[in-house]
């Protein structure tokens, strides 16, 4: 399994789990309350239908998560 990273609407970092064939299998977003990534498959649909989606690097994803968590680790 590999991951791809996206920024939705310039605010929400999304980590997408991909099968080795490239099939998107699940999505995780940071939860400010839990200070951890939570699974939310609805983001797969949101990524596919939004015109405000940018692919980002893992480092950019981690930095965005840390901002949301208040500087706690995103991994």
C-alpha positions in Angstrom: 0.0 0.0 0.0 1.2 3.5 -0.8 -0.2 6.9 0.1 -0.9 10.0 -1.9 -1.4 13.4 -0.2 -3.9 16.1 -1.2 -5.0 19.5 0.0 -8.7 20.1 -0.3 -10.0 23.6 -0.6 -6.6 25.0 0.5 -7.4 23.9 4.1 -7.9 20.2 4.6 -5.0 17.8 4.2 -6.1 14.4 3.1 -4.0 11.2 3.0 -5.3 8.6 0.6 -4.3 5.0 0.8 -3.8 3.4 -2.6 -3.5 -0.2 -3.7 -0.5 -1.2 -5.7 -2.7 -1.0 -8.8 -3.4 2.7 -8.1 -7.0 2.1 -6.8 -7.9 4.6 -4.0 -8.9 2.5 -1.0 -9.5 5.0 1.8 -9.0 8.5 3.1 -7.7 9.9 6.4 -8.0 13.5 7.7 -6.6 15.1 10.8 -8.9 15.5 13.8 -8.2 18.5 15.9 -10.1 17.0 18.8 -8.4 13.6 18.7 -5.0 15.0 17.5 -4.8 12.0 15.2 -5.7 10.9 11.7 -9.2 9.6 11.4 -10.6 7.5 8.5 -13.3 9.2 6.5 -14.1 7.7 3.2 -16.4 10.6 2.2 -13.3 12.5 1.4 -12.6 10.2 -1.6 -15.7 11.5 -3.2 -15.0 15.1 -2.2 -11.5 14.8 -3.8 -13.0 13.5 -7.0 -15.7 16.2 -7.3 -13.9 19.3 -6.1 -12.1 21.7 -8.4 -10.1 22.9 -5.4 -7.7 19.9 -5.0 -4.0 20.0 -5.1 -1.6 17.1 -4.7 1.0 17.9 -2.0 4.1 16.1 -0.6 4.1 14.0 2.5 6.2 16.7 4.2 3.6 19.4 3.3 0.8 17.0 4.6 2.7 16.5 7.9 3.2 20.2 8.3 -0.5 21.0 7.8 -1.5 18.2 10.2 0.9 19.6 12.9 -0.7 23.1 12.5 -4.2 21.5 13.0 -3.0 19.5 16.0 -1.2 22.4 17.6 2.3 21.1 16.8 1.8 17.5 17.9 3.2 14.7 15.7 1.1 13.7 12.6 2.7 10.3 12.1 
